[in-house]
């Protein structure tokens, strides 16, 4: 094929290319500015995205900025130490008691009776009509689980039948949890505050000095001695184990 043939082919390619370009700009013509702008932006965006993909810190920084400082470290142990049971009782009366009783032997209402709920198995009231997810949920109501649950029931357990938005304020939540503990016979000690110096972590297994059933007496949280019927699932792996053991 001679030069002329090649030219024809190039011509055809060019025509096709032009045709495609025409098609590409069509949306902007048909649908107004949006399509065309979108096209342009898409190119900028993908460039930005590409850069983020290649330079991972891009994402990491964004994440750190959003979670790292804002609320990542809520010290439940510390919050419980200073929790106010009386305030918790008031919050319970205002926000929970429409659905829950908490006195021993109290009737189930829209929600189950909550006496002895701390460290209880999930779906602890035989005979209450729990949702599927709650019935099948693993683990018990550790302080950590109660905290996560009460912060956002639906977020903690998708499909739960407890229609309650959650208590967003950490201190309010801690107060309610302390109130639940005050209504749990022989409630486990509160988790230790994070702030405690990490040096005291020698005795892992049985650092528990048996100083009776450490019931967190109304509000003034017993210093956690790690003896808690160990939070089965919620215990963060690197939790300062059994610290501050008052002997
Ligand atoms: C609108 C009614 C309603 C309100 C308000 C409500 N709950 Fe519930 N709660 C329920 C229902 C229903 C369930 C059972 C959920 C399921 O089966 O998924 C439940 C379950 C629970 C459980 C788990 C019980 C178990 O046996 O495992 C706890 C703990 C709990 N609620 C605490 C609270 C606290 C504390 C408040 C107030 C801050 C509160 N709830 C407010 C209806 C409510």
Boltz pocket constraint, residues with backbone or C-beta under 6 A from the ligand:
constraints:
  - pocket:
      binder: B
      contacts: [[A, 91], [A, 92], [A, 95], [A, 96], [A, 97], [A, 98], [A, 99], [A, 100], [A, 110], [A, 111], [A, 112], [A, 113], [A, 114], [A, 117], [A, 121], [A, 122], [A, 123], [A, 124], [A, 125], [A, 129], [A, 130], [A, 131], [A, 132], [A, 133], [A, 134], [A, 135], [A, 141], [A, 150], [A, 159], [A, 160], [A, 161], [A, 162], [A, 163], [A, 164], [A, 167], [A, 176]]
      max_distance: 6.0
